[in-house]
Amino acid sequence: MIEDEAQPSLTGVTFSIVIGLVSTEDRERILETLDALRNQRGDHSFEVILADRRDDRVSAVIRRDYPEVRLIDCPAETSLPELRTIALDQAQGAFLAVTEDHCVPSADWLDAVSMAFREAPDGTVAVGGCVENGVADRALDWATFLCEYSACLPPVAEGPAQSLPGMNVVYRRKALAELERSRLIRGFWETTVHPELLRRGLTLYSTNRVVMNHSKKFSFRLFVHQRFLYSKYFAGIRFERGQIFRRAAAAALSLLLPAVLLCRIAGQVWRKRRHKMKLLVALPALSLFVVIWSLGEMAGYVAGAGDALSRIE
């Protein structure tokens, strides 16, 4: 059962929505996100907390035009997982909703989350959903979206799940508070927190009703840079520094990644029977992106993660 309107937290807040303000391009998209939250259907008690490492003109607009939003100033080098954890520390709601500064929730997002928690089995500590492409003007827009979120296209499996999208997920805050802080700040929660929750016998719940629109318009240069950084970070922390032979083997196997990744993305689009023509149009850029993905992992296995995490947006 959801501890919702009938039993919110002691502060009267049910949902704390946390967002890291990090984007260097399409910076004003966050205003669309905040407008969508303002106009949510249903009578939900929620707060919005932005952990901001930019402190730019958009930050000033938020301070002026969105007084209901709590803006936390953070150092420029603060990583996105650290930003989320800082926001978590100040959250007052019984549930912590996590999204990104370029994602726009559907009008019934909180309604759908509330219903999902009511219907989910006992032991459910997180609810997530599907991801739609909110920016679809160019072939490049489809290539960047499918490279990251082809697995999250609707329909997603309904019910208990092994994974949830990290930018369309709502947690029971108590479950996160019980985790070691090092797990929260070490990396992205879908790879550090979700496996730990499952290991503890807790349930992640997926439903197509919880819809998020991924709406960032990347430049080619920024996406390539970000894809490389994320892959380098992932590979860099996968093995301990002293595991030289494992790192070397993984680096060599990275040469096979482009073909594996491209087949995986194409298979996901084909199985979902959506956007097949968009995949074909996006294929030239997508093919280059999976090569960059492979090179990033290879660099991470060889040289470690370095400062990649703090540069990811």
Secondary structure by P-SEA (a helix, b strand, c coil): ccccccccccccccbbbbbbccccccccaaaaaaaaaaaccccccbbbbbbcccccaaaaaaacccccbbbbbbcccccaaaaaaaaaaaccccbbbbbccccccccaaaaaaaaaaaaccccccbbbbbbcccccccaaaaaaaaaccccccccccccccccccccccccaaaaaaacccccccccccccccaaaaaaabbbbbbbccbbbbbcccccaaaaaaaaaaaaaaaaaacccccaaaaaaaaaaaccaaaaaaaaaaaaaaaaaccaaaaaaaaaaaaaaaaaaaaaaaaaaaaccccccccccc
